[in-house]
Amino acid sequence: MQTSQITTQVDYSQIPPIQQKRIIAFVNHFVTSTVSFLNSFCQLCESRFMEFEYKTQKIEASLLILEAQLSSIQGLDAQETSKELKESSHEITDCESQEGHTSVAVDNVKLSLETSNSMAKEATVKRDDTPLGVKASDDPRFVKFFKMLKFGVQEEAVKLKMQAEGVDVSVLNTPDLVIPEE
């Protein structure tokens, strides 16, 4: 068998080169379109991460407040408290996973906070044997704020929360102050 080779008698020195301006224009267009796509993709990912972080912080804050309220109730055992915390965290997580139901989770937390507030008030009324009062850090009205500080929430944020609930802000500066019970 014979192999046939195709030979061309082309003189490459006679062929004009490809225009450099045209190649540079193609390369520049490719680079700019790629960088533009990557920038928009990065911004999209970053905005989704920020949204996820915001939702996570919202859930953490709700859980801290709920935990503070539950810890202020004297009649609950540690096991009951942990069970209720797990149940409420599952409810909040389930509600958060479904889009558009964030307000339901917040309403559930507010409802459980109101319930725990009323139970805490009943517990303080039942154990109202001492007319002297309690330390500010042990008072059921302020214990959640001291707990928030203990968990690392900034003092200014706690003060704003206290003002929003109509509670005296100066109590944070004197946690050992004896406050007469109402």
Disulfide bonds with the S-S distance in Angstrom:
none
